[in-house]
Amino acid sequence: MAWGGGFGGGGGGMFGASQQTGLPFGGIPSELQSEANKVLATEPPREPSALSFSQRPSAKERLPLTLPRMLRVYPGWVAGGSLLVILTSLLLQGGPLLTELAINHGLLPGHRSLEVVFVCGGLYMVLAVANALLQRVQVDVTGKLAARVMHDLRIRVFIHFQRLSMDFFTEEKAGVLMSRMTSDVENLQQLVQDGISSFASQGLTMIVITAILFAINVTLALWTVLLVVPLMFVFTLWFHHASEKGYLLARDRIANVLADLSESLYGIRVVTANNRQQRNIRNHRHVVGAYRDANIYTGRVNAIYGPSTNMIGIFGSALLLGIGGHMVIEHKLSLGALVAFFLYLNRFFQPIQLLVQQYNSLQQGRSSVIRLRELLETPPTIDEMPDAIELPTIAGRITFDHVSFGYGPDNLVLHDVNLEIAPGESVAFVGPTGAGKSTMAKLANRFYDPTSGRILLDGIDIRTVSLHSLRSQLGVVPQEAFLFAGSIRTNLSFGRTNITDLEIEEAIDVVGLHELIERLPDGLDTIIHERGQTLSAGERQLLALARAFLARPRVLILDEATSSLDLQSETVIEKALDRLLEGRSAILIAHRLTTAQRADRIVVIDEGGIVEVGTPHDLLGRGGAYASMYEAWLESGGRDATRS
């Protein structure tokens, strides 16, 4: 029988790695426990989570991701933030009007009045304080709104990851996906928290000021609207096109940076063992350099747009000063009105300059929305039918009915495969590398769907049942056992909820984990590192087998699970598997012929088809493909010479 993992891979012999390396302390030091209890006592009560998972997205989740749809979930917060933006924008515009009143009715000859000046100054101070208080509330409201919206978005993206099929994660780099959840979401949070309110405030300010400019003097306002604004509009259109291109490029390249970093960190042992540090640094420099070039491009675009609009504003102000000064001399405009007009004019240009800065945030956020929308619109290749049924408890009969499959449309890996596995029967798949053994196991677990043909469980096409009900009755132990950061207990109960201590003890007894558990400092509550790196490969594999046992699957799929074990470790694993496989159907992807010899039947696969099927004894007597493999294994001193 073929099982997974490997004691030897962890180094240090039988369970030796963790003993030599030592496990990190993951609990709360006793001297800090009382303080921790005080902190926990202040935590507010939390409602039970209402989150649920469905393989098929809801109608709401199928809608394209847009910022308005994300904000629409919180109408009260949006309305409150909008009202505060309007109030702050209006309050800010009272100052120049008070300045005009102070000049015309308190400073000019014949109208001098310190009382008017002091009243205007006092009102100006009141407006400034009120505006500061309103802005403080506005920042608080938009911050809370952004936190809620980004929380929802992160949950939505994570749920979508759970729906996507194995081929998506095979083809996509983990670092790219991490960038969607980190930098892209952070850009959106910055946009919602600061960008939108600032954008709305500056836009509203420009509208209000335009109306006030026309109220002060129509001639000067027309010169502003017909000469200055069109020039700025043309530059803004160019900036929109150029910056969008740059920010989309930057989003893609920062994803490449994170992907390269993630790969290097995960493979740091291989990098060190093969002296790849210098080459990795050189490669990372190229990736980071491409990201730098994208940022330089966007910086160049900003460097052109910002000073250009500033220059247009200065030239426009100079022209309007000349026209307005002539009107004052000709007594067509009061001095106070001219001063007020220019104060408003500066405020008219100031939002444009601020909008340039906020436009960068808007473009970054927009680019992030595009990338996240593309991700959320990526459909799973393995999906449930709308009328999928719940798979009843199965006996474990597996049927491959004229199955053909290819990872690409023009490259079939399997050709018209027919095979039936009886309930409770263990079948080993053997053959050369690339023959299609692991592919058949992936098809049985519906990680992929056949290009043609059917796979049946107790006569039921697995494409017609819900994925949850299917996989709850199938257990998979891969070649490399994956453990999550957390306690041993958490990892053992990963496949099921509400597992009792008695069941855990039974699993420990079945797979022979007592020695490991007793040696760990906190037993089942010992914290292990992500991927179980503080344990040896064999220890990780035993934990994976115990996890599979606790999941209570009707069918067990073991994908080359002992290929990296030493002989002593393999013996321990095989004893555990003898008990684990009792009464269960099993597909064993066999790397070693010692594993295949323990199966009820052996299926020899080569060039995408079944070459031979039979018991180990029958196949040896036929003198065919399996007999040749067995002979080669004997000639190699009893070690399996067939790589699968």
Secondary structure, 3 states (H helix, E strand, C coil): CCCCCCCHHHCCCCCHHHHHHCCCCCCCCHHHHHHHHHHHHCCCCCCCCCCCCCCCCCCCCCCCCCHHHHHHCCHHHHHHHHHHHHHHHHHHCHHHHHHHHHHHHHCCCCCCCHHHHHHHHHHHHHHHHHHHHHHHHHHHHHHHHHHHHHHHHHHHHHHHHHHCCHHHHHHCCHHHHHHHHHHHHHHHHHHHHHHHHHHHHHHHHHHHHHHHHHHHCHHHHHHHHHHHHHHHHHHHHHHHHHHHHHHHHHHHHHHHHHHHHHHHHHCHHHHHHCCCHHHHHHHHHHHHHHHHHHHHHHHHHHHHHHHHHHHHHHHHHHHHHHHHHHHHHCCCCCHHHHHHHHHHHHHHHHHHHHHHHHHHHHHHHHHHHHHHHHHHCCCCCCCCCCCCECCCCCCCCEEEEEEEEEEECCEEEEEEEEEEECCCCEEEEECCCCCCHHHHHHHHCCCCCCCEEEEEECCEEHHHECHHHHHCCEEEECCCCCCCCEEHHHHHCCCCCCCCHHHHHHHHHHHCCHHHHHHCCCHHHCEECHHHCCCCHHHHHHHHHHHHHHCCCCEEEEECCCCCCCHHHHHHHHHHHHHHCCCCEEEEECCCHHHHHCCCEEEEEECCEEEEEECHHHHHHHCCHHHHHHHHHHHCCCCCCCCC
